[in-house]
Amino acid sequence: MQVPPDQGERSEVLYRMKVLSVLRSSPSRVNPGNTIAVCADASSKASLPPGWIGVAYLNPDPKASGPEARRQFIAAGGDTLKENPPTPPSATYTRPGQGDAQ
């Protein structure tokens, strides 16, 4: 849902996202399986398509209130909604400077 801007404010998009995994979070803030609300700047990225899967860097929404406040977030700034890489990360670790050592 796109939120129209008030005079002098930027346009925002409100997403409802299902959490698949959590990389880092405050204790008991969010868990896999939770549905969260994310407010993002509409000018920073075109609207995400339904079913989008990626990485979201978020901050708690300082304006949130009520029982669901702990599940309301804002995009952390900049490019915070990132597409997943085209392939899974490699399970092989190479030390810097070793290159393709065999």
C-alpha positions, 0 to 999 in steps of 0.5 A: 500500500502506498501512503500519500505524502503530506506536504513536504514529506516523501512518499512511503510504501507499507509492506507486510512481510513474513519473516523467514529467518533473523540474522540479528535482532533485539531479544524477543523482538522478531522470530521466524514465522512472524508477520511484520509491517515495514515502512520504506521510502517509495523513491528508494526502490520500485514497489516490491512484487508479491512473493518477494524474498530478500534481505531487509535491514530494519529499525524499530518504528519510533512512532509505533504504538499499541500491542503490535508496536514491536512488529512495526519497522522502518527501512534503515536508510539507503538500500535496505531492501536487497535482493537475494544473490542469484545463487546460494552462498558458497559452503567453501571457505577460502582464506584471503590471499590463497585464491584457488589453492588446491 
